[in-house]
Amino acid sequence: MSAARDFLRAELEREYSAWFGLPPRSFLDGVVEAWMADDTNSKHRFDTIEAALPSAKRILDMASGCGSAVFYGLLHGYDMVGIDPEGWKHTFNGMKAKERGYPAEWMSRFHDGVGEALPFPDDDFDCVTSYQTIEHVQDVDRVLAELVRVTRAGGGIHLRCPDYRGTFEGHYRLPWLPLFPRPFARAYLRALGKPTAGLDTIQYITKGRVVRILRALSSRRPGLRLRIVDLDREAFAAGRERLPGEFSWWKAKRYARGLFREETSVNLFVYVEAKGTKGRP
């Protein structure tokens, strides 16, 4: 038996019940297994980083949660650091590390904090990864500025989160209207017997919004140069950048196939090509 696994399941049941509604047992089982699988669960994230930025070694996981990405990185020789504001997740990571006999030093890699005020110096990381997090922060502009600040010139940032122009809400696991007006979304959730508290934790992020914030950040900061690549639309080998707003039949077909069944994603890699003036913008 694993005390860490039991603790994780209990906390997930508590959180889902309070915020989004308790999911089916099979779904919850899958989440528990994924967050216990440090040696495999985050491989796809590191495959993306390795393809985009092969030289990256020192990596920050912003909102490191249940630690699977940080532990995966440490198990595979990366200089990993994580930050998260939720105390129970730090407790869980300590339990899991102890059960698996990870080096005691690894727990010092986890920091308590939020993305709006990262406790790291300028240019500290080769790469920052943020996975399914930006939609929950308090200040999207501030978080993106902080991610850029702590990334060195020549490094990059991998951003993945839901795109709320889509027609499925992944936290509630429900069909959803694009940018669903919140009063109507609350009524919809109540009609289905779902708690509405989780809706208050969600920012309606879109790919276009993220790109606009990053472009505005570049325009305010002399010498800062960012190159934004949409990973869902471009293979790295193609060497051509396309950004939101360009119509493609590929995108239209993919959108139609997942209509009201699949979450639409923001999946960007931001190359920090030059930094210019240092410090918080």
N, C-alpha and C positions, 0 to 999 in steps of 0.2 A: 504494500500500500504506500501511496505517496501523500504525505501531508500537504505538500505544495499543490498537488493536483486538486485535492479536496478543497483547499483554501481558495484556489482559483475559481473552481466551479461555483462555490458559495458566493463569491464576490460578483461573478458574472450574473448569476441569478438575481442577486440584489439590484445590480445596476440596470439590467434589462427590465426588470419588473417596474422600477421607479421611472425610467426614462422612456422606453420604447415599447414595453410589453414583452413578457416572457416568450422567447421563441420556441419552436418545436424542439423536443429533446435531441433529435438527430442533428439539428443545426448547432445547438449548444455543445454537443459532443465534439463536433468538428472544430469549433473555436478552441475548446480546451486542448484538443490534440495538437492543433496548429501551434498554440502558444507554449506547449511543452516541448515541441520538436525543434530545439535550438540548432541541431546539426543540419536541418533540411528546410525549415519553413521560410527562411529569408533568402534562399539561394537565388531566386528570380530577381530580387532587388540588387544583389551584388553582380549578377550577370549583366544587368542594365548599366551599373556603374562601371564595370570593367570594359564594356563595349564603348561607352561614351568617354571614359577617362581612365585609360589603362594604368596611368602612373599614380592614381589615387591610393594612398595608404592611410593617412590620418583622416578619419571620417566621423562626423557627428550625426547621430540619429536624433532629430528633433521630435519630441514626444515618443520616447523609447518604450513606453508602455510596459508590457510584460517581458521585455528584454530579449526577445528572440533574435532581433537583428544585431544587437550589441554582442550577445554571446556567440552568434554565428561568426561575426567578424573576428572576435578574439580567438575563436577556435581555428580560424583560417588565416591567422597571422596579420590581421589588420590592427592598426592603432585606433581602436574604437572608443568613442565616448557617447553617452546617452544623457538626455535630460527629459524630465517629466514632472508634472506638478502633483500627481496623485500618490499619496502616501501608501495606500494598500498595494500598489504595483511595486514600489520599492521593497515593501515587506515580502511580497511574493518572490521577487527576484532573489532576495537573500535566502529564502527557504529553498528555492530551486538550486541555487549555486551550492548551498551546503549539501543538499542531497546528492548532487552529482560530483562533488569533490572538486569543483572549480577552484583555481588559485584564489586565495583570500583577497589579493590585490585587485581582482576584477571588480569587486563591488565598489571600489573607489572610482570606477569609470562612470558610475551613475550619479547624476546631479539632480537636485530638486530645484525646479524653476520653470519659467514659462518662456515661450518664444519671443514675447515682446521685450524681454530684457535678458538676453543671454549672458551668463557670467563668464564669458571667454574674451580674450583679447582679439583685436583686429587681426585678420589674416591667419587665423589659428588652424584652419582645416583645409585639406585638399578638396574635400567634398562634403556637402551637407545633404542628407536625405530626409525628406518629410513625406510620410506615407499615411494617407487617410487621416489627416490632422488639420490642415488649413481651414477646413469647414467648421472647426470647433473653436478657433482662437477668438479672442476678444477684439483684436485690432489687426486686420489682415495686412494693411500697409506697413504697420510697425514691424510685424513678424518678418515680412519679406525683406525689409530694410536690414533687419538684424541678421538674417541668413546671408545676405550679400556681405555685410560688414565682416563676419567671421570667416568668410571664404577667401582664400588667397587668390591673387591674380594668376591666371592659368588653371584655376580649379573650376569647380562647377557645383550646381545644385540640382538635385532630382526632386521634382514636385509631383506627387500623385494624390488626387482627391476626387470626390464626386464633382461632376458638372451638373448644376441644377437647371440647365436647359433640357435635361433628360426627362424620361417618363417613368422612372422607377426610383424609389427612395430606399437605399440599402440598409439604413439603420432600422427603419420600421418594416422593411421587406414588403412594401406595398406599391401598387401602381400609383403614379404621382403626376400632377400636371407640371409642365415646365414653369419654373419660378412661381410655384403655387402661391397665390396670395395668402398671407398667413391667417387672416380671419376665416377664410374658406377651408384652409388646411386644418385648422383647429376643429371646425365643425365636422369635417370628414373623419378626423381621428376619433372624435367623441362618438360619432355614429357607429364606428367600428369597435368601440370599447377599448381604444388605445389611449395610454396616457399622453397628454400634450406637453409634458415637461421637457421631453427630449427636443421638441421643435425649437424651444428657446435656446438650445445649445448649438443650433445649426446656423451657419452663415450660408447664404445662397451664393456660393462660389460659381463662377463660370470661367472657362478658358480665356475668354476675352477680357474679363475683369483682371485676372492675374497678369496677363500680358500688358494691359494698360498701366497697372501699378508699377511693373518693372520698367516700362519705358519712361514713365514719369520720374521714377527714381534716377534713371540715367540722365534725364534732362536737367535735374536739379543738382547733380553732382559732377563738377568738372573732371573730366578724365575717366569717368566710369563708363565702361563699355561692356554691354551684355549681349550675348547672342543666344536667342531662344529657339530651341528645336522642339517641334511637336513629335514625340516619339510614336504616337499612334498613327501618324500619317507618313512618316519618313523613315526609311532605313538609313542607318549611319553611312553605309557605303554609297548611297545615292548622292550625297554631298550637296543636296539642294534643300533649302529651308522654305517651308510653307507655314504660314501662321493662320489663326482663325480669320474667317471672312472669305477665304478662297473656296469656291464651290467645287465639290468633286462627287462623281457618281459613286465612288467607293464609299465615301462617308454617308451618302444618302442611303445606300443599300444596307450598310451596317446599322444605321440608325433604325431603319424600318424593321430589320430582323429582330432587334431587341426591344421594340416598342412595348412599353408597359411590362417588360419582363426582365430587363437587364439595366444595371446602373451605367450611366454615361460618365466617362472619366476625363479629368484633366490629367495629362501625362506629359510633362515638359522636362527637358533638360536645359538648364540655364548655364551657359559657359561664361564665366567671369573672365573676360579677355584682358581687361585693364581696370585698375582700381581708382587711380587719380587720388584725390584728397582722402585721407584716412579719417576714421572716427564715425560716430553716429550721424546720419544725415539729418 
